[in-house]
Amino acid sequence: MTSHSAWPSHGGQASALLERFGLPAIQPLVDFSTNLNPLGPPDWLGDAIAGAMVGLARYPDPSYTEPREAIARHEGVDPNQVLLTNGGAEAIFLAAGLHARGQAVIVEPSFSEYARACAAHGLQITSLPLAAPAFDLDPDRLASPLRQADVLFLCRPNNPTGTLLPWHTMERLLDSARQQGVTVVVDEAFIDFVDEPGEALTPLLARFDNLILLRSLTKLYTLPGLRLGYLLAGAQTIRRLQAGQPPWSVNHLSAALVAPLLADSDFLDCTHAWLREERPRLQSGLLSLGLEVVPSRVNFFLVRQGSGSPTGDALLRRLLQAGILARHTHNFPGLDGGWVRLALRGRADNDRLLAALTAEAAR
Ligand SMILES: Cc1ncc(COP(=O)(O)O)c(C=O)c1O
């Protein structure tokens, strides 16, 4: 019997999902619902945090000069084009705050916090739905919604679809948005999982002053408890974004880790090696079980069962009973629970997922 408690708002909320389904605690549960890197955090992190503890007795540098310079070097931009944030989540809320009480367009299905941030800042929201299974965007479809808009939010690569809008689509979109005076906020929280180089939109900052890029360090380095992200934009926009940020928003330990995290290219290489091996393996396993799988450029898959099979909820429930926590899609407009999002994990866990799905398919 399904209880009437709310769907959990994000991945990783095992007890809320169990409660939703009226199930007792299940131990152990393997978490495929949060799209974090299973290789992290990097080994050296504990020592680095211990070494940085001494700085806790002081306020952080309010302008975060050192971490901003490290990010600027890493990204090939000027330090005054960087704002350090308390995770990608704070970056989203700051970006929404720039157009408080204005009009926003959100390309859906996508991360639910854009809508929450817009609502918190009194923006009126228009959704621009992308259709399954390609979740492609024709920039011509944006012409009309952009006419009324102040800001457009989109996620690239997109959570929850794992798809990446092509670079030329982004150029066309940015161009027409600029002509209409619209700011484009592109959430690149998952860009480091794209293993082909040159996909990040950073170089477009030099051409489009209406572009704001949003990054997170919590996904790649498996640090969601630490909170660390940043914004990239033109210097003037960064000043306006900073004006809306509380002082010392990023704690000293997080700020101290920026430079060493970005310098750890071995960690990124290992992550890409894991993705190159496990992503095609899991994808073909899922496909061979008859699941519809959206081709992913990152570390998670959006899947659904064919017609005549149980709904996303039935699959989610049976996976839970098999000790696997998957992400529901009830709070992704357009998906409405029909799909399930599965993170890519280490080989043994992925095999366990495939075994559970094979058992489910044989029912
Ligand atoms: C697309 C996207 N952007 C931003 C965030 C927020 O990340 P952070 O942990 O850095 O706040 C998430 C977290 O799930 C996300 O999925």
PDBQT file of the ligand as one rigid body, heavy atoms in Angstrom, charges set to zero:
ROOT
HETATM    1  C1  LIG A 401      21.919  20.218 -12.285  1.00  0.00    +0.000 C 
HETATM    2  C2  LIG A 401      22.316  20.530 -10.899  1.00  0.00    +0.000 A 
HETATM    3  N1  LIG A 401      22.786  21.750 -10.620  1.00  0.00    +0.000 NA
HETATM    4  C3  LIG A 401      23.161  22.092  -9.381  1.00  0.00    +0.000 A 
HETATM    5  C4  LIG A 401      23.054  21.204  -8.346  1.00  0.00    +0.000 A 
HETATM    6  C5  LIG A 401      23.437  21.639  -6.978  1.00  0.00    +0.000 C 
HETATM    7  O1  LIG A 401      24.663  21.148  -6.662  1.00  0.00    +0.000 OA
HETATM    8  P1  LIG A 401      25.433  21.600  -5.357  1.00  0.00    +0.000 P 
HETATM    9  O2  LIG A 401      25.569  20.381  -4.526  1.00  0.00    +0.000 OA
HETATM   10  O3  LIG A 401      26.746  22.109  -5.855  1.00  0.00    +0.000 OA
HETATM   11  O4  LIG A 401      24.625  22.666  -4.704  1.00  0.00    +0.000 OA
HETATM   12  C6  LIG A 401      22.568  19.909  -8.575  1.00  0.00    +0.000 A 
HETATM   13  C7  LIG A 401      22.431  18.943  -7.485  1.00  0.00    +0.000 C 
HETATM   14  O5  LIG A 401      21.804  17.918  -7.614  1.00  0.00    +0.000 OA
HETATM   15  C8  LIG A 401      22.186  19.571  -9.889  1.00  0.00    +0.000 A 
HETATM   16  O6  LIG A 401      21.703  18.357 -10.183  1.00  0.00    +0.000 OA
ENDROOT
TORSDOF 0
